[in-house]
């Protein structure tokens, strides 16, 4: 190590001497200015974060990517007993950050404000079990059909359907969405579950519409169901399955019927930020190829939702 250090020091001295002479000669000055391009440290950084150069310069220079997320959706993103942000999304974010040479900094926000946060540049990305849909891509309100914003681009990283769950041993005769007519369901506001409940309610017989109670996050909806304030709840399958497994030691809930509306989760990027979109896509492809992605998915027991390549705007 000592000999290696000596050689480096001597080389630097020679470069400094040549550069001093080159003050009067522009060609030599330009040559001296290029000496850092192949510096060992630069090569090491490139190896450690091979895709860093794909990022927009302002993000690369900051060293962080601000990620808007509703951090109350276990096992996808939630706070552990120590208050740390954990889950599928934070783990994938950390792996992407290693490829890009930045830290994915998760910031808590209510789900239905995340896309607005992208538009206002409060966040660089939104990563929060967000289903990639054409409406979200185009900035369309799914209920009214009216354009309400510019929309976002998605880098798709997981597949999940939607499930209904009830209190354990008390399914209220519910085994499908049609069985919810005349009953009350608790859901998180702004989610696909919320949209499905609204759409199904319109199909119900007169006087038998679905009473839909919405909450800021899924944990609040679960609490409402657990207390008997609703007949059923609904959320994305991995979230529902995790709640069934963990709430009350597995004694609180049960899934009823089959999951529906299987669709990709996407990492949302504001329209026009194509360089960031491509960088995230390349990083996701890299961790899929390396096997790191599958390790994360397996850790959380959701292998059924794994993707084999990073697609942009693959939702329908």
C-alpha positions as CSV (number, residue, x, y, z in Angstrom):
1,X,0.0,0.0,0.0
2,X,2.8,2.4,0.8
3,X,4.6,1.9,-2.5
4,X,1.3,2.4,-4.3
5,X,0.7,5.6,-2.4
6,X,4.2,6.9,-3.3
7,X,3.7,6.3,-7.0
8,X,0.4,8.2,-6.9
9,X,2.1,11.1,-5.1
10,X,4.9,11.2,-7.6
11,X,2.5,11.1,-10.5
12,X,0.6,14.0,-9.0
13,X,3.9,16.0,-8.6
14,X,4.8,15.5,-12.3
15,X,1.3,16.5,-13.4
16,X,1.5,19.7,-11.3
17,X,4.9,20.5,-12.8
18,X,3.7,20.1,-16.4
19,X,0.6,22.2,-15.7
20,X,2.7,25.0,-14.3
21,X,4.8,25.1,-17.5
22,X,1.6,25.0,-19.5
23,X,0.3,28.3,-18.3
24,X,1.8,29.9,-21.4
25,X,0.6,27.2,-23.8
26,X,-3.1,26.7,-24.2
27,X,-2.7,23.2,-25.7
28,X,-0.8,21.9,-22.7
29,X,-3.2,23.6,-20.4
30,X,-6.2,21.8,-22.0
31,X,-4.3,18.5,-21.6
32,X,-3.7,19.2,-17.9
33,X,-7.4,19.9,-17.4
34,X,-8.2,16.4,-18.5
35,X,-6.1,14.6,-15.9
36,X,-9.1,13.9,-13.6
37,X,-11.1,12.0,-16.1
38,X,-9.4,8.7,-15.4
39,X,-8.7,9.3,-11.7
40,X,-9.0,6.0,-9.7
41,X,-11.6,7.5,-7.4
42,X,-13.8,8.5,-10.3
43,X,-13.5,5.0,-11.7
44,X,-14.4,3.5,-8.3
45,X,-17.5,5.7,-8.0
46,X,-18.6,4.7,-11.5
47,X,-18.3,1.0,-10.5
48,X,-20.2,1.5,-7.3
49,X,-23.0,3.5,-9.0
50,X,-22.8,2.5,-12.7
51,X,-25.9,4.4,-13.8
52,X,-25.3,7.7,-12.0
53,X,-24.6,9.5,-15.3
54,X,-28.1,8.8,-16.5
55,X,-29.7,11.1,-13.8
56,X,-30.5,14.8,-14.4
57,X,-27.5,16.8,-13.1
58,X,-29.4,18.6,-10.4
59,X,-30.5,15.3,-8.8
60,X,-27.1,13.7,-9.2
61,X,-25.4,16.7,-7.6
62,X,-27.9,16.7,-4.7
63,X,-27.3,13.1,-4.0
64,X,-31.0,12.4,-3.1
65,X,-34.2,11.6,-4.8
66,X,-37.3,12.8,-2.8
67,X,-40.0,10.1,-2.9
68,X,-43.6,10.9,-2.1
69,X,-45.3,8.0,-0.4
70,X,-48.2,7.2,1.9
71,X,-46.2,5.3,4.5
72,X,-49.1,3.4,6.1
73,X,-49.6,0.5,3.7
74,X,-47.8,-2.6,5.0
75,X,-46.0,-4.6,3.7
76,X,-45.4,-2.2,0.8
77,X,-44.4,0.9,2.8
78,X,-44.9,1.4,6.6
79,X,-43.2,2.4,9.8
80,X,-41.7,-0.3,12.0
81,X,-41.7,-0.2,15.8
82,X,-38.7,2.0,15.8
83,X,-40.2,4.5,13.5
84,X,-38.1,3.5,10.5
85,X,-39.7,3.5,7.0
86,X,-39.6,-0.2,5.8
87,X,-41.3,-2.4,3.2
88,X,-41.1,-3.5,-0.4
89,X,-40.9,0.0,-1.8
90,X,-38.2,1.3,0.5
91,X,-36.1,-1.8,-0.2
92,X,-36.5,-1.5,-3.9
93,X,-35.8,2.3,-3.6
94,X,-32.5,1.5,-1.8
95,X,-31.5,-0.9,-4.5
96,X,-32.3,1.6,-7.2
97,X,-30.3,4.2,-5.3
98,X,-27.2,2.1,-5.3
99,X,-27.3,1.8,-9.1
100,X,-27.9,5.6,-9.5
101,X,-25.5,6.8,-6.7
102,X,-28.2,8.6,-4.8
103,X,-30.4,8.1,-1.7
104,X,-34.1,7.5,-2.1
105,X,-35.6,9.7,0.6
106,X,-39.1,8.7,1.4
107,X,-41.4,11.5,2.5
108,X,-44.8,10.8,4.0
109,X,-48.0,12.2,2.4
110,X,-51.6,11.2,1.9
111,X,-52.1,9.0,-1.2
112,X,-54.5,11.3,-3.1
113,X,-52.0,14.3,-2.9
114,X,-48.9,12.5,-4.2
115,X,-49.4,13.3,-7.9
116,X,-50.1,16.9,-7.0
117,X,-46.8,16.9,-5.1
118,X,-45.0,15.7,-8.2
119,X,-46.5,18.6,-10.2
120,X,-45.4,21.1,-7.6
121,X,-41.9,19.6,-7.4
122,X,-42.3,18.7,-3.8
123,X,-41.3,15.2,-4.8
124,X,-39.1,13.9,-7.6
125,X,-40.9,10.5,-7.7
126,X,-44.0,9.0,-6.1
127,X,-43.7,5.4,-5.0
128,X,-46.6,4.2,-3.0
129,X,-48.3,1.1,-4.4
130,X,-49.7,3.3,-7.1
131,X,-51.5,1.4,-9.9
132,X,-50.4,2.5,-13.3
133,X,-53.6,3.4,-15.2
134,X,-54.2,5.3,-18.5
135,X,-56.3,7.8,-16.5
136,X,-53.4,8.6,-14.2
137,X,-51.0,8.8,-17.2
138,X,-53.3,11.3,-18.9
139,X,-54.3,13.3,-15.8
140,X,-58.0,12.1,-16.0
141,X,-60.3,11.9,-13.0
142,X,-61.5,8.3,-13.2
143,X,-64.9,9.2,-11.7
144,X,-65.8,12.2,-13.9
145,X,-63.8,11.5,-17.0
146,X,-62.5,15.1,-16.9
147,X,-58.9,16.1,-17.3
148,X,-57.6,17.5,-14.0
149,X,-53.9,17.6,-14.6
150,X,-50.9,16.9,-16.9
151,X,-50.7,13.2,-15.8
152,X,-47.6,11.3,-15.0
153,X,-45.3,8.6,-16.5
154,X,-44.9,5.3,-14.7
155,X,-42.0,2.9,-14.4
156,X,-43.8,-0.4,-13.6
157,X,-42.1,-2.5,-11.0
158,X,-44.7,-5.0,-9.5
159,X,-48.1,-6.6,-10.3
160,X,-51.1,-6.7,-7.9
161,X,-54.8,-7.2,-8.0
162,X,-57.4,-5.9,-5.6
163,X,-59.0,-8.0,-2.8
164,X,-62.0,-7.8,-0.5
165,X,-61.6,-8.9,3.2
166,X,-64.0,-9.2,6.1
167,X,-63.8,-9.8,9.8
168,X,-62.7,-13.4,10.4
169,X,-65.6,-15.8,10.6
170,X,-68.1,-13.1,9.6
171,X,-68.1,-12.8,5.8
172,X,-71.6,-11.2,5.7
173,X,-72.3,-13.5,2.6
174,X,-69.7,-11.5,0.6
175,X,-67.7,-13.4,-2.0
176,X,-67.7,-10.9,-4.8
177,X,-68.0,-7.2,-5.5
178,X,-71.7,-7.7,-6.5
179,X,-72.3,-9.0,-2.9
180,X,-71.5,-5.6,-1.5
181,X,-74.8,-4.1,-2.6
182,X,-76.6,-2.9,0.5
183,X,-73.5,-3.2,2.6
184,X,-70.8,-0.8,3.9
185,X,-67.2,-1.0,2.8
186,X,-64.2,0.8,4.3
187,X,-61.4,1.9,1.8
188,X,-58.5,4.3,1.4
189,X,-59.4,7.4,-0.5
190,X,-58.2,7.8,-4.1
191,X,-57.3,4.1,-4.5
192,X,-58.4,1.5,-7.1
193,X,-60.5,-0.1,-4.4
194,X,-62.3,3.2,-3.9
195,X,-62.9,3.4,-7.7
196,X,-64.2,-0.2,-7.9
197,X,-66.6,0.4,-5.0
198,X,-68.1,3.5,-6.7
199,X,-68.4,1.6,-10.0
200,X,-70.0,-1.4,-8.5
201,X,-72.5,0.7,-6.5
202,X,-73.9,2.1,-9.7
203,X,-74.8,-1.4,-10.8
204,X,-76.7,-2.2,-7.6
205,X,-80.5,-2.3,-7.4
206,X,-82.4,0.8,-6.3
207,X,-82.1,1.3,-2.6
208,X,-79.2,-1.2,-2.4
209,X,-76.2,1.0,-3.2
210,X,-72.9,0.4,-1.5
211,X,-72.1,2.7,1.5
212,X,-68.5,3.7,0.9
213,X,-66.5,5.1,3.8
214,X,-63.2,6.5,2.8
215,X,-60.1,7.2,4.9
216,X,-56.7,8.9,4.5
217,X,-54.8,5.6,4.8
218,X,-55.5,1.9,4.7
219,X,-54.7,1.3,8.4
220,X,-57.6,3.6,9.3
221,X,-59.9,1.6,7.1
222,X,-58.8,-1.6,8.7
223,X,-59.5,-0.2,12.2
224,X,-63.0,0.8,11.1
225,X,-63.7,-2.8,9.9
226,X,-62.1,-4.4,12.9
227,X,-64.4,-2.3,15.2
228,X,-67.5,-3.4,13.3
229,X,-68.1,-0.1,11.6
230,X,-68.1,-1.7,8.2
231,X,-69.0,-5.0,6.6
232,X,-65.9,-5.3,4.5
233,X,-62.7,-3.6,3.5
234,X,-60.7,-3.7,0.2
235,X,-57.1,-3.0,-0.7
236,X,-54.4,-4.3,-3.0
237,X,-53.8,-8.0,-2.6
238,X,-50.4,-7.9,-1.0
239,X,-51.7,-5.4,1.6
240,X,-54.9,-7.4,2.3
241,X,-52.9,-10.6,2.6
242,X,-50.4,-8.9,5.0
243,X,-53.3,-7.6,7.1
244,X,-54.9,-11.0,7.2
245,X,-51.7,-12.6,8.3
246,X,-50.6,-10.0,10.9
247,X,-53.6,-8.2,12.4
248,X,-54.6,-9.7,15.7
249,X,-52.0,-12.4,15.2
250,X,-54.0,-13.6,12.2
251,X,-57.4,-13.6,14.0
252,X,-59.0,-10.4,12.8
253,X,-59.6,-10.7,9.0
254,X,-60.1,-13.1,6.1
255,X,-59.9,-12.6,2.4
256,X,-63.1,-13.4,0.5
257,X,-63.4,-14.2,-3.2
258,X,-60.7,-13.8,-5.8
259,X,-58.5,-10.8,-6.5
260,X,-59.6,-8.7,-9.4
261,X,-58.2,-5.9,-11.6
262,X,-54.6,-7.2,-11.6
263,X,-52.4,-4.3,-12.8
264,X,-48.9,-3.0,-12.4
265,X,-47.7,-0.7,-9.7
266,X,-45.7,2.1,-11.1
267,X,-43.1,4.6,-9.9
268,X,-44.6,7.9,-10.9
269,X,-42.6,10.7,-12.6
270,X,-43.9,14.1,-13.6
271,X,-44.6,14.4,-17.3
272,X,-41.6,16.0,-19.2
273,X,-39.0,14.6,-16.9
274,X,-37.9,11.9,-19.4
275,X,-34.3,11.7,-18.3
276,X,-35.3,10.8,-14.8
277,X,-37.9,8.2,-16.1
278,X,-35.2,6.5,-18.3
279,X,-32.7,6.5,-15.4
280,X,-35.2,4.8,-13.0
281,X,-36.1,2.3,-15.8
282,X,-32.5,1.4,-16.4
283,X,-31.8,1.0,-12.7
284,X,-34.8,-1.3,-12.2
285,X,-33.8,-3.4,-15.2
286,X,-30.3,-3.6,-13.6
287,X,-31.5,-4.9,-10.2
288,X,-33.8,-7.4,-12.0
289,X,-30.9,-8.7,-14.0
290,X,-28.6,-8.9,-11.0
291,X,-31.1,-10.8,-8.9
292,X,-31.4,-8.1,-6.2
293,X,-35.0,-7.4,-7.1
294,X,-36.1,-11.1,-6.6
295,X,-34.3,-11.2,-3.3
296,X,-36.4,-8.2,-2.1
297,X,-39.7,-9.6,-3.4
298,X,-39.0,-13.0,-1.8
299,X,-38.1,-11.4,1.5
300,X,-41.6,-10.0,1.7
301,X,-43.3,-13.1,0.4
302,X,-44.9,-11.6,-2.7
303,X,-43.1,-13.4,-5.5
304,X,-46.4,-13.8,-7.4
305,X,-46.3,-10.1,-8.2
306,X,-42.7,-10.0,-9.6
307,X,-42.0,-8.4,-13.0
308,X,-39.2,-9.6,-15.3
309,X,-38.5,-6.2,-17.0
310,X,-39.1,-2.5,-16.3
311,X,-41.8,-1.1,-18.6
312,X,-42.9,2.5,-18.9
313,X,-46.6,3.2,-18.9
314,X,-47.6,-0.5,-19.2
315,X,-50.9,0.0,-17.4
316,X,-54.3,0.1,-19.1
